[in-house]
Amino acid sequence: MPTDPTYLIVGASLCGAKAAETLREEGFGGRVILLGSETERPYERPPLSKGYLLGKEDKSVIYVHEEGWYAGHDVDLRLGVTVTAVDPVGRTVTTADGESIGYDRLLLATGASPRRLNIPGADRDGVLYLRAVGDSERLAAAFRGGGRVVTVGAGWIGLETTAAAREAGCEVTVIEPEPTALNRAIGTELGEMFADLHREHGVQFRFGESVSELRGPGGRVGEVITSSGAALPADIVVVGIGAVPNTGLAADAGLEIDNGVVADAALRTSDPGIYAAGDLANSYHPLLGRRVRVEHWANALNSGPAAARSMLGQDVAYDPVPYFFSDQYDLGMETAGLPEPGTYDQVLYRGDRPGREFIAFWLAGGAVVAGMNVNVWDVSDDIQALIRSRRKVDPARLTDPDIPIAEV
Ligand SMILES: Cc1cc2nc3c(=O)[nH]c(=O)nc-3n(C[C@H](O)[C@H](O)[C@H](O)COP(=O)(O)OP(=O)(O)OC[C@H]3O[C@@H](n4cnc5c(N)ncnc54)[C@H](O)[C@@H]3O)c2cc1C
């Protein structure tokens, strides 16, 4: 008698947990096994650099599901279990404690890890990263003491963490080799707006500099040496220099790797039994006409379910307009689309830029390719629809705040 099929998910975070949920919602009656290295049940990471780090939100906000949800939906959640090898031919995975688990279909949702500093002194105590809930708790405890923080990297994680450190009363200096904050993410003009926001809150920036060494007494960090030779006193160094996809398992299994695990629009990898989603996957995006790897919450939320449907044999073309949000001090923003350098030829604004209540639109050939609403709400869906439509817009109507975006 044939046994029930086993659908195995490696990576028990937002993407993996939402995939498991979708398998059950779609009526899959076989075994669903969800394996994760971390010991917490699946949780969402955005609060770790915002409300939870600031002590304004309770830990309960982070979880994807209630504790009993997994057993209640017959999802075999195994925490503290690291998968060390995948055998695509035998269709088995091996765990760190030597167990072999067979699968019929496998979803890799192993996410990404912080890029590490590789300079003398990088392993000193007091050099902190932020990815997991424990990291957030360590940072919160470190910030509570006040003191001098040096943030390495003026990207989203670096800036959100800087805001939390300032709100806790720390002195913060941010070191960034680019000419301003978020330079590659949103361009110089808008990046400078974020830098100004932080300056108004007392943050010092050292743009055009990198960190060359961390020094200090007794194995602890006490001083940050920059590429210009400056020595900055530091009780804590927070490193936010990007993330790298956790491709090791997939690479060892012989899957195609290129800035993540390569997948088609149905999130199938180069092996017919293996799928990839979330921060890990570099999947073909039909709307954008190229492969993209998106390290955003909404992508983990939506690509897990898309991969699950694909595993069930449904026709899937995963192509949402990428979406991202950030909160820093009293500024909230959402970005739709990917305003990467070279993908646009014009930036237009509507609303009050000095008052930081506006929308920025990035255009290519007269069509909107990305939009960022800053302290303006309930417009992201319309911006996404505009991007999806690919139609040329009238700049005067686009920048007129009295014309609803849906009618531009
Ligand atoms: C602090 C922080 C704040 C963020 N804030 C925002 C935000 O404001 N807005 C936004 O859009 N995005 C934000 N993001 C990004 C967002 O959280 C990620 O895009 C999302 O977590 C990706 O989910 P994932 O499930 O693909 O991967 P991950 O969340 O990285 O999870 C992968 C999981 O797989 C596990 N794993 C890895 N290898 C193995 C293995 N071999 N065996 C078993 N388990 C394994 C890992 O331990 C991990 O639990 C933030 C990220 C961080 C770190």
The ligand as an SDF file (V2000), in Angstrom:
LIG
                    3D

 53 58  0  0  0  0  0  0  0  0999 V2000
   16.1370   42.4430   12.5280 C   0  0  0  0  0  0  0  0  0  0  0  0
   15.4140   42.3410   11.2200 C   0  0  0  0  0  0  0  0  0  0  0  0
   14.4380   43.2620   10.9070 C   0  0  0  0  0  0  0  0  0  0  0  0
   13.7540   43.1910    9.7000 C   0  0  0  0  0  0  0  0  0  0  0  0
   12.8160   44.1330    9.4110 N   0  0  0  0  0  0  0  0  0  0  0  0
   12.1720   44.0790    8.2320 C   0  0  0  0  0  0  0  0  0  0  0  0
   11.2170   45.0700    7.8990 C   0  0  0  0  0  0  0  0  0  0  0  0
   10.9800   46.0030    8.6340 O   0  0  0  0  0  0  0  0  0  0  0  0
   10.5460   44.9610    6.7210 N   0  0  0  0  0  0  0  0  0  0  0  0
   10.7970   43.9360    5.8640 C   0  0  0  0  0  0  0  0  0  0  0  0
   10.1750   43.8800    4.7960 O   0  0  0  0  0  0  0  0  0  0  0  0
   11.7120   42.9740    6.1400 N   0  0  0  0  0  0  0  0  0  0  0  0
   12.4040   43.0320    7.3020 C   0  0  0  0  0  0  0  0  0  0  0  0
   13.3430   42.0790    7.5990 N   0  0  0  0  0  0  0  0  0  0  0  0
   13.5820   40.9830    6.6450 C   0  0  0  0  0  0  0  0  0  0  0  0
   12.6930   39.7860    6.9210 C   0  0  0  0  0  0  0  0  0  0  0  0
   12.6330   39.5190    8.2910 O   0  0  0  0  0  0  0  0  0  0  0  0
   13.2380   38.5660    6.1570 C   0  0  0  0  0  0  0  0  0  0  0  0
   13.0600   38.8490    4.7930 O   0  0  0  0  0  0  0  0  0  0  0  0
   12.5310   37.2830    6.5550 C   0  0  0  0  0  0  0  0  0  0  0  0
   12.8500   36.9350    7.8690 O   0  0  0  0  0  0  0  0  0  0  0  0
   12.9390   36.1330    5.6500 C   0  0  0  0  0  0  0  0  0  0  0  0
   12.2840   34.9930    6.0820 O   0  0  0  0  0  0  0  0  0  0  0  0
   12.7800   33.5280    5.6980 P   0  0  0  0  0  0  0  0  0  0  0  0
   11.8280   32.6060    6.3810 O   0  0  0  0  0  0  0  0  0  0  0  0
   12.9760   33.4380    4.2490 O   0  0  0  0  0  0  0  0  0  0  0  0
   14.2420   33.3870    6.3210 O   0  0  0  0  0  0  0  0  0  0  0  0
   14.7730   33.5340    7.8040 P   0  0  0  0  0  0  0  0  0  0  0  0
   13.8820   34.4320    8.5770 O   0  0  0  0  0  0  0  0  0  0  0  0
   16.2220   33.8540    7.6970 O   0  0  0  0  0  0  0  0  0  0  0  0
   14.6270   32.0800    8.3940 O   0  0  0  0  0  0  0  0  0  0  0  0
   15.3630   30.9940    7.9660 C   0  0  0  0  0  0  0  0  0  0  0  0
   15.3530   29.9590    9.0650 C   0  0  0  0  0  0  0  0  0  0  0  0
   15.9950   28.7860    8.5840 O   0  0  0  0  0  0  0  0  0  0  0  0
   16.8100   28.2630    9.6180 C   0  0  0  0  0  0  0  0  0  0  0  0
   17.8470   27.4400    9.0070 N   0  0  0  0  0  0  0  0  0  0  0  0
   18.8730   27.8560    8.2390 C   0  0  0  0  0  0  0  0  0  0  0  0
   19.6360   26.8040    7.8480 N   0  0  0  0  0  0  0  0  0  0  0  0
   19.0560   25.7190    8.3980 C   0  0  0  0  0  0  0  0  0  0  0  0
   19.3730   24.3230    8.3610 C   0  0  0  0  0  0  0  0  0  0  0  0
   20.4230   23.8790    7.6940 N   0  0  0  0  0  0  0  0  0  0  0  0
   18.5770   23.4600    9.0490 N   0  0  0  0  0  0  0  0  0  0  0  0
   17.4940   23.9240    9.7270 C   0  0  0  0  0  0  0  0  0  0  0  0
   17.1530   25.2180    9.7900 N   0  0  0  0  0  0  0  0  0  0  0  0
   17.9120   26.1020    9.1240 C   0  0  0  0  0  0  0  0  0  0  0  0
   17.3330   29.5170   10.2950 C   0  0  0  0  0  0  0  0  0  0  0  0
   17.7950   29.2090   11.5870 O   0  0  0  0  0  0  0  0  0  0  0  0
   16.1050   30.3940   10.3130 C   0  0  0  0  0  0  0  0  0  0  0  0
   15.3230   30.1680   11.4470 O   0  0  0  0  0  0  0  0  0  0  0  0
   14.0570   42.1440    8.7950 C   0  0  0  0  0  0  0  0  0  0  0  0
   15.0580   41.2050    9.1090 C   0  0  0  0  0  0  0  0  0  0  0  0
   15.7360   41.3080   10.3050 C   0  0  0  0  0  0  0  0  0  0  0  0
   16.8210   40.3100   10.6380 C   0  0  0  0  0  0  0  0  0  0  0  0
  1  2  1  0
  2  3  1  0
  2 52  2  0
  3  4  2  0
  4  5  1  0
  4 50  1  0
  5  6  2  0
  6  7  1  0
  6 13  1  0
  7  8  2  0
  7  9  1  0
  9 10  1  0
 10 11  2  0
 10 12  1  0
 12 13  2  0
 13 14  1  0
 14 15  1  0
 14 50  1  0
 15 16  1  0
 16 17  1  0
 16 18  1  0
 18 19  1  0
 18 20  1  0
 20 21  1  0
 20 22  1  0
 22 23  1  0
 23 24  1  0
 24 25  2  0
 24 26  1  0
 24 27  1  0
 27 28  1  0
 28 29  2  0
 28 30  1  0
 28 31  1  0
 31 32  1  0
 32 33  1  0
 33 34  1  0
 33 48  1  0
 34 35  1  0
 35 36  1  0
 35 46  1  0
 36 37  1  0
 36 45  1  0
 37 38  2  0
 38 39  1  0
 39 40  1  0
 39 45  2  0
 40 41  1  0
 40 42  2  0
 42 43  1  0
 43 44  2  0
 44 45  1  0
 46 47  1  0
 46 48  1  0
 48 49  1  0
 50 51  2  0
 51 52  1  0
 52 53  1  0
M  END
$$$$
